[in-house]
């Protein structure tokens, strides 16, 4: 019951015979009981609730009472009027309504006169001056009408009354009173005569403290600024100018004289601030001041400083204090986790965060740090970016943490060497634990496209290897090389050089090879067979060797075989569909056949069949088929082992979403093992037996990590990093999505997949062969090891369709088809998805005419390249690759070399750029159809250019998704979430995608126009990009556009690339025929140079002529040649100060590359600073990898850089060291270009 309702009830039960009157006084309103009051101005209160409300105020302590009645002060009355709780009840007191009267003030004499006076000379209402107004407190009467002054007006009236009550008139007291009156008058909107209006006196009673973080010589300090209401803009400078704090300041501001009169308490606080050097605090004093300003500013601060305002200032300055409480979790009397529950309170809200200690030692260090702070009088402790207040129960919390530490550090070994080293836990294919010898075969394609030498070391120190040697007239011979043959080859080469001979004869070969070929062979073989490596290189290689599970590789011989039944013919059975499929989810006919086929092979596992290749064309719904057989298997065999799904990180979210879209909740007890989630399951170092740690085994999952999960979703990299824990699980089924990740037999992720103990294995890929038939061999060596024999034997027998030169070769290829057919299911959209709309290649944009501006840029570039060695010419194109890259960009975004997007008018840009002109016209037509378009473009600056002109033309902001867009599932702004938003928006829309970042696995069926504004180097990847829209679920015809600029009199880069891609696309029609990338040496028709220019070895003089991007790629290629297994170029933005990331197992290098074109250039220590700053980012990204920091240049570093590098642990590689490396390791322009065009070498 509300207060008003209680009063009304009381009034009904009780009647008073005495009448109630109200009399308005100067300080209060008096309510009197009388038949006839003595005050003739008293007004009778008619409301029967008034007496009961007044009694309620008495009980609340808000009113007084004597024998005659009640008194309610005006201060209380104004509070009640502003309180919503009393809005109805106070009506019982029948106060006059608020009026809008405002006073007019006048003065006599000056502030320095004792006779100075300020008075209210009249009142005005809505601008009109009133006649006589009588006042009784704040109640004004004009004739018969009474109104209540507003509180701010009444405050002016009181201030004037206080002025006259002060009999001791002095210039100082005059100013003090006038300062207060003027401040209130301004708030009330009162009129003032000219003298009063222009005489500004400020008498602050409160100070507002502002805080600001500043950096002084690398030290963080806090600057304190005292302000107050009405302070002049230049108050702070005047305050700083004086040594002491006077009682009075005269400050000229905005051509006005402003007097500031300070009270004693305000002066006391300002004096305390004045003692701070430069009004700045640091160290322990800053901590004390910020945590408790009242203790450091004196006892007057309690009255002068508002605690809430100080907290607000501290929060605005980014200085937020937190409180902590000990947090821990126990199970079976063991500490599962320990940390701090940290609460942050500011003026807006209170938030809490849980921070866990990584291990007991971190907890111990925290306790020691806090105790030392307390001993030295500090009241704050900086930890992990928090400012922890050391007040209250800090000592009690430390005692709890000490007890947790004691319990946590008790020996508890969860991962024991006897278990990890027991081979019975693993697949029969695992033959031991140790350092994996390099896997070598002439049939393992090199990722750097070198045709001469395999990209790995031999198995065993003295093992021989097969090298294919290209001879004249297109002939090719196989050369078996070992130590003896290598020495003979090197000696023969030296003799040929001495004698000036052009050919040498290799013993046992019988045919001559050129000296140039022999030199190349010697350079490549030297790193293996010569022992002249420096001690540092040897030590690095030794560190890079990590023990792992060793498998039988099936490279030189068939070491491991899993038998397959000869009777695997599909019996056309009907699929067994799970009951957990949602009611609105239905499989298409081809998907049902795919499920039935997989279930047929699964029923033969593991005795008669160990796996399958689901090679359906992109966009036919492979993920749904696989989820269906998993759901059916879990439903029909709930006691079977868990299922492992391995996919690229960008597809993890897609797998989860598909499972939620098509299946009922709870169908898949799913665990995602990736990123931050791994930390919850990883065994800590103190849980791992010392013998394992000593051998470098540090990455394990806890024994109970799987929990109740029946489906584990992870990435290929996690599979590699946690191979011991994952290989120890007996999986009922293992699925490798986008299985091109495991097509290289020598790759660590491929070996990690083959180590898994899975009863049935499925590889899922729309392109089973991308480069060579080694791809299909590797997939089958995973799902059905031994079926295709050893790789070396397989490679000698089988050729790709394009390589089948004889009927015998063709027959062998058909034999291969027959062998793999029972375990391969390959359906194409054009054959299966009859209800899929047509895919239409729009030919018109393939004939866009080069603009005059483009023609000029194009011709100038080629001319500059041809004259690059002639003095006086601008040699911006120092090599073929630089020219190719520029010509490629000119075709899509014509601008002078080195110039970036400059926001020129759209009409001007359209005249210069026929591609842009065509694009905007095409988008206009698409908009008229209310349809959506995808634009594929790999260059970030070009993506921004396109977004700008599309936004200007169509008033929409197209989203851009590239390598900077997170692929992580938990990210609020992930690729998948942004694509879903694009799909959900109705009507016209445009999204700009990088073909590298979103080339596979994502569904964007809302768009039915696909525009390849720039082209990739591989037709298969280009088709994968197109199939983001052309896939099941697409309801409209899909239009594909390849805009190409051409010229009548010469072949443009665009035209040649288009033809090369189409030629490779035609050859890839056969599943067993890969395409590979278009290579730089195929563009000789564009730049007028031969293939040899791309195969020439690069030396230090060549490095000087490279552009910075190519120089970085050269260093990446050099890292690859030095033996690092994984080498990546970082993206142009957000690289954290690192250009190249190279690693092998748990050792690696972070390289900052500085290219200098000046012959006398000497570099400072910027590179050192950048690489040190970047180390933290990549150490977090690659936990467990020990990175060496390297700064490299083609010139020299100065003495300061050398000194700082020594202090910070950075290795410097200058000109002489780089020259030696380039002499020792053969690098070509083709290898440099490979790092620039191959997505596998770019960190996205």
N, C-alpha and C positions, 0 to 999 in steps of 0.2 A: 504494500500500500504506500503510495507516495505521500510526501509531507502534506500536500494540499488536501488529499483525501482524509488523512488523519485529523487535520484541523476541522474539516467539515463535519466529520463524525462527532467530534467533541462538541461542536457548536449545537448540534441537534440534541445532545443529551443534557445540555446545560444552558440556562438563560441567565443573563446578568441584568439585574435591575438598575445598575449604575450605567450612566452614559459615558462614552469614551471620546475624549477630545485630543486634538493634536495642536501643539504650539511649536513653531519653527524658530530655533535659536541659532546663534552664530556657530556653535560647535556641534550641536546635536538636534535631533527631533525629539520632542518630549510628548509622550502620550499619557493623558491625565484622566483619572476617574472623577467625575463631578457632575452634579446636576446642572450647575451654572459656573463655568470656569471664571477665574479672576482675570485672565488675559482676554481682553476684548477681541484680539485677533485670532483666538483659538478657533479651530474648525472642528465640527463634530464628525466623528468617524461612524459611518452608517453600517459598514461591513461587520457582521457578527463574528467573523473569524479573526478579526484583528487581535483581540485579547489573547486568544489561544496561540496565534503565531508569535506574539511578543513573549509569551511564556516559553515557547519553544526556543526563542533566541536567548532567553535568560539561561535555559539549560545548556545551550551551546556555548555560553560565555560570550555572546556577541551583543548583549544589552545589559543595562543596569536597572535596578528597581528600588524605589523607596516607597514611603507611605502614600505619596500622591500618584505614583504611576511609574512609567518606564522611560528610559532614555536610550536612544540609539545614535551613536556618533555618526557624523556624516561620512567618515572614512569607511565604517562598517556598512553604511547604507549603500555607498557606491559599489562596494564589493558584492553585496547581495544583488544589486541590480545587474551586475555583470555575470552572476552565477546562474547557469541554466537550471540548476536544481531548484532555485527559488523563484523562477520566472513567474509561476502562477501564484505562489503563496504571498509574495511581497505585494501583490495587488491589493491584499486585504488592508494594507496600511494607507491606501488611497493617497499616494504621493502625487504631486502635480506632474503633468507630462513634461518631458524634456523640451526645452526651447532652444532656439539658436541665437540667443543674445550673445553679443561679443563686446568686450570693453574697449574704450578708447582712452589711451594713456597720454598724460602730458607731464612735463617736467618744469622745475624751477631751479635756476642757478646751475652750477656745474658740479661735477663729481668731487672736485677739490674743495667745495664750499661746505661748511657745516650746515648751512641752510638749504643744502640740496634737498629737493623733494620730488617725489613721483606720485601721481594720484590718478584715480579714475575720474575723468572729467565727464563721462557720459557713456551711453550704450547705443549700439546700433543693431538693427535686425535686417538681414538681407540687403545690406548696403544703406538702409535708411536710418537716420539718427532719430532716436526716440526722445520723448519728453521725459517726464519724471518717472523714475523706476525706483521702487522701494525694495530693499533687500532684507531678508531674514535668513541669515546663513546663505545657502545657495538657492533659496527660494526667492524668485523675483516676482513683484506684483506691479502690473501696469493697469491702473483702473481696477476693474473687478477680476481681471485674469491673472492667474498665478502659473508660472512655469518653473521648472527645475533647471538650474544651470548645468551644463555638461561638466564633467569632472575636471577637464583641462582648463575650463574657464574659471571654475571655483578655485583651482590651484593658483591662478593669477591673483584672484581676489585675496586669498590668504597670504600670498607672498607680499602683497602691498601692505596688508595689515601687519605682518611681521616686521616690515621695514619701519612702520611708524611706532611699533612697540619697542624698537631698539632706540633708547634715548642717547646712547653714546655714539654720536655721529662723528665719524672721522672719514677722511678720503678713502682709507682702506675699507671701512665698513660700508661706505656708500657703494664702492665698486663691487664688494661682495654681494650686497643685496641686489644691486642692479643686474649683475651677471645672472643671478638666479631668476629675477623677475623677467628679464629679457628672454631667457631661454624658454620659460613657461609661456610667455606672451607669443613667441613665435609658434609654439606648438598649438596654442589656442586660436591663432589667427587674429590676434588683437591688433588694433590700430595704435601707432605710436607717432608722436610728433617728430619732426626731422632730427632733432638733437638725439632723442632716444633711439631712433632707428639707426642712426649712423654711429652711435656710441656702443661699440661691441665689447662686452666684458664677458669672459667665460670663467666660470667658477666650478671646475670639475670636482665632483665628490667621489667619482669612481674612475678607475683607470681600466682601459681595455688593452690587454697585452697581445701583440702580434709576434709570431715566431717565424723564423726562416732558417732553413738549413743552408749553410755556405761551406765552401771548401777553401781552406787556407793551407797552401803548401802541402797538399795531399792529406790534410787532417780535417776531419769533419767537425764543425763547430756550429753553434746555434746563435743566431743574432736575435736580440730582444728589442722590441719596439713598443714603448709606452704611448698609448693614444687615449683620447677621451672625446666625449661628445662635444662638437663645436670646435674642435682643434683646427687651427689654420693648417693649410697644406704644407707650410714650411716649418711647422712646430718642431719637428724632430731635429732639423739642422740647428735651430736656435737653442734647443736643449743641449745639443752636443757642443755648441760654441762656448758655453759657460762652464767654469771649473766647478762651481757649486750649484745648488738649486735654490734660487731666490724665491721670495714669497710672491713676486710679481714679475711678469714678462710683458713687454710691449713689443708686438710683432706686427709688421706691416705686411699685409697679404691682400692681393687684388686691389691695391690702392686704398686699402682701409687699414686703420689702426685698430688692432685687436689686443685687448688687455686680458691676460690670463692671471687670475688670482688663485693661488694654491692654498689649500687648507693644510694644517700641520700634518694630518695623517697622509695626505697625498704627497707632501714634500718628503716625508720620511721614506715612503716607498720609492720615490724617484731618486733619493740619495743612494738607496741600496742598489738601484740599477746603474747609477752613475759610477759606482765603484767597480762595475764590470768593465774590464779593458775593452774599449770600442763597443760597449754593450754586447759583448760576445762571451759565451761560456763554452767550456770544453772539459772533457775528461770527467773526473769524479764530481767536480762542482756542478757540471752540466747535468749529470745524472740526478744529483740531489735536487737541483733547481727544478728540473722538468718533472720529477716525481712528486715534489712537495714544495711549490714556490713560496708558500706561507712561512716555512721554516727558514728560508734563506732571505726573504725580503723584510722580515721583522714582524712584530705583533700587529702593527697597523695594517698590514696586508689583508688581514681578515675582513676589515671594513672597506678596503679600497679595491681589492681584487675579487671579482666574481668567479667562483670556482668553476661554474658551468662554462663561462666565457673562456676561461683559460684552457679548459679541456677541449673546447671547440677550436681554439687557436692551435693547440698542439696537434689536433687531428688534421686541420687544414694544412699544416706544415709537413704532414706525412710522418709525424712523430707519434706513434701509437704504442702504448704500453700494454703488455699482456701479463696475465697471471697464469701460473702453471700449477697443475696437480699431477701427481704421479699416476701413471696408467700401466697396468699389467694384466696379462691373462695367463691362467694356469690350466694345465691338464695333466692328470696323473702325477701331481706334485712337481711338475716341470714347467718352467717358464716358456710359454709359447711366443709371447711378444712383450716388449716393455717400451715405454715412451712417455711422452708428456701430453696431457690434455690441456691445450692452450686456449684461453678465452681472451678475446679482444673486445673491449668496450669503448665506444666513442659516443659522441653526442647523438648519434642516429640509432644505433642498434648494438647489440652484443652478438658476436659470432664466436664459434669455437672450432678448433682444428686439432686433429690428432697427429702428432709427429712421433714416429717410431725410431728407436735407436737401431742402427744396423747390426750392432753386436754389443756384448757386454763392455768391451773396452771403450766404446763411444759413451756409454752410460757413465763409466768410471771417470772419464775425462770431464764430462759435464758436471758431476758432483764436485770434483776437485776445483774446477773453475769457479763455480758458484761460491764454494766455501772461501776461496781466496778473495773473492769480491767482498764478501761479508766482513772478513777480517780487516780489510783496508778501508772500510766505511762506504763502499759503493752500494747504491740502492738499485742499480740496474745491471743487467747482464745481457750482452748481445749474443744471440745464438740462432743460427740458421735464418738470419734476417729478422728475427723477432727481438724486441726489447723487453726482456722479462723483468718485471718489478720484483725486487727482493724484499718484500714486506709481508706482514701478517704471519702466515704459518709456513714460511719458507723452510725453517729448520725442521719442522715436522715432515714436510714433503721430502727433504733430503734424507732423513732417517728412513723413510719408506723406500726410497730409491736405493739406499745402501743395502737394505734387506733383500730387495729384488736382485741386486747385483750379486750378492752372496749366493742366492739360490740359482741364479742364471749361470754362474761360472762353475757350478758343480759339474764334473765330467759327465757328459751324456753323448755318446757316440751313436749316431743314427745310421751313418754310411760307413760300412766296414769294408776293409780291403778284401777280406775273404769272400764277401758276397760279390763285390764289383768284379773281382778277377776270376770268378768262377764262370767258365765258358758255358756251363750247362744252362745258364740263365738266358742265353742268347740263341739266335738262329743258328742252324747247322752251317750256314755259309760263313759265319765268323770263325776264323781259324786261330786267332790269338789276339794279343794286345801288345802294341808296340808302335814304333814309328813306321808309318806307311811309306814304302818305297814309291818313287815316282812311277806313274803308270804311263807307259810309252807305247805308241804304235803309229805307223805311218798313216793309219786310217782314222786317227783322232784329229779332226780338223782344228787347225790353229785359229784362234779367234782373231789374230792379227793378220790373217790371210797370207802368211808366208808359206810358199809351196815347197820349201826345201827341207825343213827340219821340224820334228814333232815338238809339241809344247810341253814337255815333261822330262823327268829323269828316268833312267832305266831302272828295272827291278834288280837290285843287287849292284855292288860296286863295279863289277867288271862285265856286266851283261852287254851284249851287242845290241845294235838297233838297226832297223831298216830305214834307209833314206832314199827317197825318189830323186833321181838326178835327171834334169831336163837336158836333152842333147839337141843338136841341130835337126832341122826338118821335122820338128814336133815329136821326135822320139823321146822315150823315157825309159830309164834303167833303174833297177833297184840296187842300192849299194849297202851291203852289210858292213857296218863300221864297229870296230872295237879299238882298244888302245893301240894295238900293233898297226892296224890299217891307218889310224889317225896319224901316228908318227911317220909312217911311210908317206902319207899324203902331204904332211907338212914339209918333210925333207924334199920331196919332189917339187913342191911349189917354190921352195927357196932356190933350188937348182935352176928351175925354169926362169925365175927372175934374173938370176945371175947371167944366164946365157942369153937372155932376151927372147926366149921361146914363147910362143902363144898358146901351146897346148902341153898338157902333161898326161902321162899314162899311169893309171892306178893299177898296181899288181892285182892280177886275178880278174880284172875287168875286160881287158883286151881292146878297149876303145878309148880314145882320147877325149878329154874335156878341156874347155878353155881355162886359161889362167884366172879369168874373172870368176868363173863358177867355182874353181878350186879355192880361191881366196874366200869366197862366201862360205863354203863348207868349213874351212879351217876356222874362221871367225865364230861360226855357230857351234862347232864341236869343241872349241877350246875351253869353254867354261866347264865342260864335263870331264875332259880327259887331261887337262893340265892342272897342276897343283900349285899354281903361282898366285893363288888368291891371297890377299893380305890377311894378316891375323884378325883384323877387325871384321873383314867380310866373313872369314871362317867362323868367328865367334857368333856373328849375327845369324848365319845359317843354322848353327847349332841351336841357338835360342829358338829359332823359328820352327824347329822340329818338335812336334807335340805327339805324345803317345795317344793312340786311339784304337778302336776296335778294327782289327785287320780282317779283310774279307778275301775270299778267293775271287780274283778279278775276271777270270775267263778271257784274258787278253791274248797271251801266247799259246795257251792250251786250255782245254775245257776242264777246269779244276772242279767245278761245282755244277751238278746237274740235278734238276727236279723233273722227274718223269711226267710225261703227258700221255693220256690215253689216245689211241688212234681213232676212237669212236666219240667224237665230240660234236657230231652233226646236230644242229638245232632241230628239235622235233616240233617246232611251231606251237608249242604249248601256250596256254593263256596265262597271263601274268597273275600272280597272287598279290592283290592290292591290299594295303593295310586298312584297317577300319578307322584309323586315325586321320585319314585324309578328310579335309573339311568338305562339307556338303556342296559348296560352290566350286570346289576344285575338281577338275577333270583332266585326265591325260588324253592327249591326242593319240591317234592310232599308231603312229610311228613310235611314240613314246611308250605305249603299251608293249609294242614288239620289242623295244630296247630293254624294258624292264624284264620281260619274259626271257629274252636272250641272256641277260646277266644272271637271272635266277637259275637258268639252265646250267650255266657254267659254275655258278656258286654251288649248286647241288653236287657237282663232281669234285669239289674241293674238300680236303687238300690232296686226296690220293691220286686223282686223275687229271686235275687241272688246277693251276695255281693263280690264274689271273686272266685279265681281259684288257683290250685296248678299245675304249669308247672314243671313236674318231669322227663322230658326227660333225658335220659342217657347223660353223659358228652360227648361233642363233636358233638351234633346234631344240633347246631345252635340256641340255645334258645334266644340269644341276638338279632339276626336278626328277629326272629318271634315277639319279643316284640317291637322292633323298628317299625316294619311294622304296628302293630295295633295302636301304638301311632300316626304314620304319617297319617294313614287312619282316625283316630278319629279327629285329628287336621284339616284335610282337609275337612271332612264332617260336623264337628261341630266346626267351628272356634271360636264360642262364649262360648264353654264349658270351665270349669275351667282348671287350669294348671295340669301338670302331675309331680309326685314326683318319682324319681328313687333313691333307696338307695342301695349302694354296698360297699364292702370293698375298702379301699383306692387304693389298687393295681389294681383295675379294672376300676377306673374312666377313665383313659386314654384309656382303651380298648373300653369303651362305646362311647367315643367321636370319636375314630378312626373308629369304625364300622359305626357310623352315617354318617361320611364323606365318607366312602368307598362305601356305598350302596345307599345313598340318595343325591339328589341334594342340593346345598348350600341353606340355608335359610329354609330348611324343619323343622328344630327344633330350634326355638328361645331358645337357651340353656344357662342356668346359672349354673356354677359349684360352689357349696357352700362348700368350703373346704379350710383349711390351710389359707394362706395369703389373699385369696380372701374374707374371712369372714370379715376381718377388714374394707373393703370398705362399708359393709352393716350394721355393728354392731352399735347399738345405744350407744353413749358415756354416761358415768355416769351422766353428767350434764343434759342429755336429759331424764333421768329416774326419775320419781317422788320419793320424799324422802321416802314416806311410803313403796314403793317397795324395795328401797335399805335397809331400816331398817330391812325388813324381809328376806334379803339375796337374793332378786331377782335382779340379775345383768346382766344376759345374754339375750339380746333381739336384734332383728333385727329392723332397722328403718321401719316405716310404708310403705315407698316406695321402699323397698328392692327388690321386685319382678320385678318391672319395666315392660318391654314388654315381659319378658321371659314367655314361655309356658311350658318349660320342665326344671325342677330343678334336678341336679345331685349332690348327697351328700353322706356322709358316715354314718354308724350306730352311730358312736360316736358324730358326729355333730347333728344327729337327737336327741340324748339324751341330749346334752348340750343346744340346742336351742328349746326345746320342746314347750315352750309357744308361740313362734313366728310361728313355723311350724304347730303346732296343731290348730292355729287360721285360717289357710288357708283351703278353701274348695277345696280339690283336686278332679279332675274328675277321676283320676286313680293314684294308688300308687303301685310301683313295688319294691319288696325286692329281690335283686339278692344275690345268695349264702345265702339262708335264714336259713342255719344252725346257723347263728348268732342270730336268735330270737327263738330258740327251748327251751330255759330255761324260764319257766314262771316267775321265781323270778328275772331274770336279768333286769337291768335298760333299756338296749336297747330294750328288748322285750316289756316292759311296754311302752316305748316311741313310739314304732311302733303302739301299740294298741290304743294310745291316738289320732292318726291322724284321721282327718275328711275326709275320702276318700269314694267316691261313689262306687268304684270298686277296689279291692285289688288283686294283683297277687304275689304269692311267687314262686320264681324260685330256684330250687335246684335239683341236680342230685342224692342226697342221702336224701330223705325225712325222713328216720328213720336211725339214726346212733347208738344210744345207747338203747333207749326203746321207747315204743309206746307213751310215754309222748311227744316225738318229734312231732308226727302227730297230737296229741291233741292240742299242742300249735300252730302249723301252722293253724289249722282250727279255733282255738279260735281267731286267727287274721283275717282270711278271712271271716269266717261265725260264729261269736260268738254264743255259745249256742247250736249249732248243735249236738255236741258230749257231751253235758251236762257238769256238774261240773267235775273237774279233779279227785277229790277223788272218785266219783261214777264211772267214766270212768276207773280208775285204778283198782278198785275191780272187774270189769266185764271182762276186756280184758287182754289177755296175748299175748306175742309175739309168732310166730309160733313154735319156739323152746321150749316154755314153755307150749304149749297146751298138757296137759297130758290126757285129756278126750275128748270124742266126743262133750260134751257140750261146752268145751272151744273152740274147733275147729269151732263149729257152731257159737259161738259168734264172733269169728274172721271173719268168712265169712259175718256175719251180718254187721260188721264194714266196710268191703270192699264195701258192697252194699250201705251203707250210704254215704261214701265219693266218690264213683265212679263218680257221675255226675260232680264233681268239680276237678277231678284229671286226668291229662293226662300224662301217663308214657309210653314212647317208648324206646326200647333198640336198640343200634346200630346193633346188630346181626339180629334184626327183621326188621328194617326200612331201614337202609342205605345199601341197596343191592349193590350200586355202590362203597361202601367203601371197600378198599382192605382188605385182610385178616390180622388179628392180630395173629402172630405166637409166641408162647412161646417156646423159645429155651431151651431145657432141658439139653444140654451138660454141660454148666457151673455150673449146680447144683451138680456136682460130682467132684469138684476140690480137689485133695489130699493135706492134710495138709503137709507143708514142714517140714523137720527135725528141722529147726530153730524155726518155729511156735510150733511144738510139744514140744520142750524144754521149750519155754516160757510158754506155756499152762500148762504143768505139774508142772513147778516151781511155777506158780501162785497159783494153787490149793493146792500144798503142803504148801506154805507159809501161805495160809489162814487157813489151818487145824492146823498149828503150831503157830498161831498168839498169843496165850496166854502163850506160853512157853518162859521162859527167854532165852535170847541169840539168838533168831531167829528174823529175820528182819520182823517186822510186818507192812509191807506197806499196806496190805489189812486188814483194821481194821473192816470192816463190809461187809455184803453180796453184798450191792450195789456197793461198790468200786470194788470188784472182778468181778461182772457182767459187769460193764463198761469196765474194762480192757480186759476181755475175748472177749467182743464184738469188741473192737478195734484190738486185736491181730488177729482176723479172717480176718480183712481187711487191717491192716497196722502193721505187726509184728515188735515190737521194745521193748526194755526193759522198765520196768515201770519207768516213769518220764522222759524218753528221748524223745526229739522232733526230727523232721525231720532234718537229718544231711547231706543231699546232697550226699549220697553215689552213686557209679557208678551204672548205670542202670542195668547192667548185674548182679551185686551183689544183687540189690534190687529184680530183677526178681527171682533169686534163692531162696530168703527168702520168697517171697510173691507170692503164686500161683494165687491169684486174679489179682494182677498187671501183672503178666506174661500172664495170659489169656487175660486180657483187651488189652494189647498192641498188641497181636496177632490178636484179634478180630478187633481192630481199623485198623490194616494193611489190613485186608480183606475189611473192609468198605471203606477204602481209595481207594483200587483197583476198587471198584464199583462207585467211585466218589459220595458217599452219606454222609449224616451227622448223627451224633450221639449226644444224650443227655445222660449225666452221672449224676445220682442223688446221692448226698452224703451230709450228713448233718454236718459233722465235718469240721471246717474251716482248721485245720492243714492238714487234709487228702485231702481237696480240693486243697490246695497249692501243696502238694506232687504229686497229679495226674497231675496238670497243668505242673509241672516241668518235669516229665518224658515224658509226651505227647509232650511237646515242644522240648525236647532233641531228641526224637525218630522221630518226624514228621516235625520238623522245623516250627511249627505253635504255636501261643500263644492262647490257649483256654480261652475264657472269663469265669469268675466266677461270678455268681449272687447268692447272699445270703442275709441275713438280713441287711448287711451293705449297700446294693444297694438301693438307694432311689426309692420309689414307687410313689413319687409325680409327677404329670403330668408336672409341669413346669420345673422340674429339667433337665438340659442338658444331664445328664447321667443316666436317669431313667431306670428301668427294661425294660419297654416297648420299649424304643428307642434302647437299646442294643440288645434285642431279634430281633427287626426288622433288625438291621444291620447284625446279624448272619443269618437271613433268606435270606437276599438279596445277601450275598456272594455266588458265584457259586462254585460248586465242593465240595470236602471233607471239613468237618468242625466238630469241637467238642465244645460243651458248657457244663459247669459244673454248675449244679443247686442245690440249697438247696430245698428239698421237702417241708420244712416249709415255705420258703419265696415265692415260686412260685407254690404252690400246686394246685391252681385252677385259672380258668378264663383266662389264657393266651394261645395263639395259637402259636404253633411252628411246623407247618406241614412240614416245609422244612427238618426236621429230620425224619427219619423212622427207627432209631435204638435207643431203650431206654434201658439204662443199670442202674439197681439199685445196685450200688456198695455197698452202705450200705442200710439197710432196715428200714422202719418206724415201728412204733408200731401198726399201724392201717391199715388193708388191704384196707379200703375205701380210705384213703388218698393216699395210694400207687397207687391205680387205678386212682385216680384223677391226680396224677403226670404223669402216663403213657398216660393219655388222653390229655396231652398237645400236643402230636404228633398224636394220634389216634383219629381223629375227622374229620368232614366235611372239605374238601379241601385237604385231604391227597390223593395223587395219587399213592402211592406205598405201598406194604405190609409193615406192621410195625412189627419189630422183637423186642421182649421183653426178656431181659436177667436178671436172678436172680443168680449171681455168689455165690456159697455156698461152703465153705471148709468143708471137712468131714474127719473122721478117721474110720478105720475098727473096732477098739476095744472099742471106746466110742463115745458118742453123743456130738458133738461140739455145742457151742452156736449158730453158724450159722444154723446148721441143725435143732435144736429145734425151733428157731425163724421162720424158713421157714415153718416148719410143723404147728406151731401155727397160723401163718398168713393164710396158705392155709385152715386150718380147719375153721377159722372165715370167710374166703372168701366164702367157700362153704355154710355156714349158712346164708350168706347175699343175697342169690339169690332171696329171697322173699322181695319185697319192704318194707313190714312191719316188717322186721327182721333186727335190727341194729347189728353192730359188736362190737363196743367199742375197746379200746386199749388192746394190750397184756400187762399183768401186771407182775411185778417182781416176785411175788410168784408163777408164772407158770414156773419158771426156776429152781425149786428145783432139777430136774434131772441133771442139769449142775453142780451145786455147792454142792450138797449133803446135803442141809438143808431143813427143813420143812417149811410150810407156816407160822407157828407160829412165826418164826424168824422175819418175816416182819411185824407182827401185835403187837410186843412187844412195850410198851411205852418207849420212850427215856427220859433219865435223863441227868443231867449235865456230869456224867462220860461217858455216851455214846457219848455226843457231843465232848468230848476230843479226842475220837478215830476216828471221822469222818475226811474225807479228806476235804480240803477247799471248793470244789464245793458242796459236800453234806451238809456241814455246812451251806452254803448260802441257799440251798434249805430248810433246816430245819428251818431257820429263816423266810423264806418266808411262810412256812406252819404255823409257829407260828403266823405270822401277820394275816393269814387267820382265824385262830382259835380265835384271839383277836377281830374279827368282821369286818375287812376291806373287802369290797365287791370285790375290784379289787386288785390283788397282782401279780406283775410281777418280774421275774428275769431278770436283764439286760444282754446284750450280753457280751461276754468275752472281746471284744475290743470296744473302743469308748463309755464306760459306763459313762464317765465324773466323775468318783470317787464314783459312787453309785452302790450298788449291788442289792438292793431290793427297788421297788417302790410300795407302798401300799396306796390305797386311797378309800374313800367313799364320794361321792358327791364332795363338795369343800374343804374337809379336807384330809390330807394325811401325810405319813411319807416317808422320804428318808433315807435309812439305808446303812451305810458302815460297812461291816462285816470283822472282823479280827480274823482268827483262829490261835491259838498258841498251838503247841504240847508240849512245854516245861512246866513242872509243876511249875517252878519258873519264868515263863515269865511275864514281865511287859512291857506294850506297851506305846510308846510315843504318840505324838499328830499328827502323820501322818494321822490317820483316821479322825481326826477333820479337818485337812487341806483339805483332799480329799472330804469330804461331803460338806464343805462350797463351794469349787470350783464347785461341781456338781449341787448345788442348782439352779444356773442361767439357766443351760441347761434344767432342767426338769420344772422349772417355766415357761420357754418359750414354752416348749412342751405341758404343761397342763395349759393354761391361766385360771386364776380364782381359781385355787386350792392352798390353803394355806398349804404348806408343813412344817412339823416339821423335824428338822435334828437330826438324831440319829447315834451314833457310838457305835458299839457293839462288845464284845469279850468274849471268854470263860475263859479269865484270868482277869487281872486287868489293869487299866490305871495308869500311874504315876502322880505325883502332877502337873507337867507342863501341861500334857494333861487336867487334871481337871481344871486348871486355864484358859487355852486357851478356853476350851469348854464353860466355864462360860461367858467369854468375847464375844465369837462368837455365843452364843445361841444354843449350841449343847448339846443334852441330851446324857449322857454316861450310857451305860448298861454294867456292869461288871459281874464277875462270880456269885456273890451272887444273884443279880437281875435276871440274866438269869436262875439260878437254880430254883428260885421261880416261874418264868413264866413256865418253863417246868413241874414243879410239878403241877401247876394249870391247864395247857392246855395239854391234851393228844396228843402227836405227835408220829406217828409210822413211820417205815422205808418205808412202802408202801406210806404214804403221802409224804415223802421226795422224793421218786422216781418219784411220779406223777409230781412234779414240774420240774423234769429233763427231762421227756419223753413227756409231754403234750405240744404241741405248744401253746395252749391258755395261758400258764403261762410264755412264753418267749417273750421278747420284740424284734420283728424283724423289 
